[in-house]
Amino acid sequence: MCLGQEEHTSGSAAMERTPPGSKRMREPTTLTVEQFHKVLEFVKEPFRIMCIVAICLGLRASELVGLQWNDFDSENLNVDL
């Protein structure tokens, strides 16, 4: 297989690597800490805690909405994604 065409298996799902040289079309928009705190002032529960979890763990929206309570391990302070 060529570089960039390698398949990786994780459990039963197969993933392909992004080819080298793939570039974003534009810079992502990011919030400062102060801006994030201002946004949180207007966000009501349960969405507020979802925003905090997403930002603190660096989750994408699809990863966030896929979380379930059993993904959180409070004894070992881990989250299974």
N, C-alpha and C positions, 0 to 999 in steps of 0.2 A: 504494500500500500504506500501511496505517496504521503509525504508530510502534509498535514492538513486534512487528510482523508482517513486518518486513523479512527477506528471505532473503539470506544471505551464502554465497558459494561459496568453498570452499577445496579446490583440486584438483577432484576429481569429486564431493565430498560437499557437500550443501547443509545449512546450519544455520539455525535460527530463533533470533532473540533472545528472551530471557526478557522477558515483558511488564513494563513499569515498575510498581513497587509490589508485586512479588512479594516476600514476606518469609518468612524461615525461621520454622518453627513453634516452635523452641527454640534456645537458644544452643549452639553446638558445644562439645564438651569438648576442651580442649587440655592438653598436657603442658608443664611447665616443662623447662628444659634439664636440671636435676638429675633430674627424674622420667624423662626420656628415657634418660639415662645408666644409671639403675637398671634400667630395662626391658631395655636392651641387655645387661646382665650375665647375663640369663637366656635370651636368644635365641641359638640356635646357627646356624651357617652352613648353608645359603646365605641363610636368612631374615634374619640379622643385617645383611648387606650390603644386602639389599633394604630393610630399615627405614631404614638410613642414607641410601640414595639417595632414598627417598620423602620423608623429612623435609627433606633438604638441597635438593631440587629442588621441593618442594611438590606432589608427584604424588598423584593419586588411586590407589586400589588397581587400577582397571582400566588406568590408564596404566602403572603399574609392571609388571604382569604381561604387558603387551603389548610391553615393551622387548626388543630383541635386541642382540647384541654390535655389529652393524653400525650401530646407532643412536648409538653413542658415537664421537666424533671426538676422539681424544686429542691430535692435532696442534694443532687449533684450540680445544680445550677446550669442545666443544659436545655437546649431546645433542639428537637429532632426535626429536620426539614426534609 
